[in-house]
Amino acid sequence: MGGWETVLAAVGGLVLGFGLGFSLARRREQEMTRRMRRLESRIRASVIPVLEDRAQTLGVSREERASDADDAFGMAVDLSVSIQRRQENANLAFSDTLEVQRADLERKKRK
């Protein structure tokens, strides 16, 4: 095999490799896109309604739980954060009350 044939074979192999790699990457990207759409659909159907109900039960206002996110993932995270914030505020007030009561009881026991 001469010099030109070797160069031509190398270039052909390179082009074939790039084409094959591009094709496989494109197929993988499409599969990942389908998978993300399915997951987003499942989140919208099952997770977000549960979070919305929980937020409503806790009394989180619409403004607090309103999400600027267009995707289901961002919406679920925003709802979760607002629920956690409300629960922490509710638990903090309750635990402070318990601490005061516990301190009062200990003072009464000492007397």
N, C-alpha and C positions, 0 to 999 in steps of 0.2 A: 504494500500500500504506500502510495506516495505522500508527500507533504500536504498537498491540497486535499486529498481524500481524508486525511487525518483531521485537518482543521474543519472540514465540512462535517465529518462525523461528530466531532466535539460540539460544534455549533448546533447541529441537529439534536444531539442529546440534551444540550442545555435548553433549547427551545421546548423539547418534549417534556423535560423535567419541570420547567416553569408552567407549562400548560397543565400538566397533571397536578402540580401543587395548587395552582389557582382553582382548578376544578374541585379538588377535594376540600379546599378551604371554603369555597362558595357553598358547597353542599353542607358542610359543618355549620356554617353561619345560618343557613336556612333552617336547619334542624334546631339550632339554639333559639332562633326567632320563634319558631312554632312552639317550642317548649315554654318560652317566656310568656307567650300569649295564653297558653293553656293555664299556666300558673296564675297569671294576672286574672283570668276569668274565674278561677277557683277562689281567689282571694276576694274578688268582688261579690261572689255568690255566697261565701260562707264566713269569712273572717270579718269583713267590714260590717255586715249586719249585726254580728255579735258585739263588736266594739261599739257600734252606734247604740245598741240597747243598753250596754253597760254604762256608756257616757250619759245616756238619758236617765238611767236609774240613779246615778250619782249626782245628777243635777248639773251636769256640765252644760253651759249655755252654748247655743249655736255658734256664737262668735268665737268662743274658746276652742271649739272642735272643728271649726271651719278650716278647710285645707286648701292651700293654693296648688297642691300637687295634682297634676292631671293623671298620673299613673296610680294604680291601686297600691303599689308598694309604699309610695310617699304618703298616700291617704291613710293607710293602716298605721304607719309609723306616727304620723301626726295625731291620730286618734289615741294611740297608745300613750303618747307623751302627755296629752291633756288628761287622760284618765289617771295616769300615775301622779301627775301634779295634784289633781283633786284628792286622790287617796292620801297622799303625803300630807296635804294640808289638813284633811279630816283626822288622820291618825295623830298628827302632831298636837292638835288641840285636845284630843281625847287623852293622849298620854300625859300631857301637862296636867290635866285635871286629875288623873290617877296619881301622879306624883304628889300633888298637893294633898290629896286625900290620904295617901300613905303616910306622909309626913305628919299630918294631923293625928292620925291613929297612933303613931309611934310616940308623939308627945303626950297623948292621953294615957298611954300605957305606963309611961314613966311617972306620972303623977300619982 
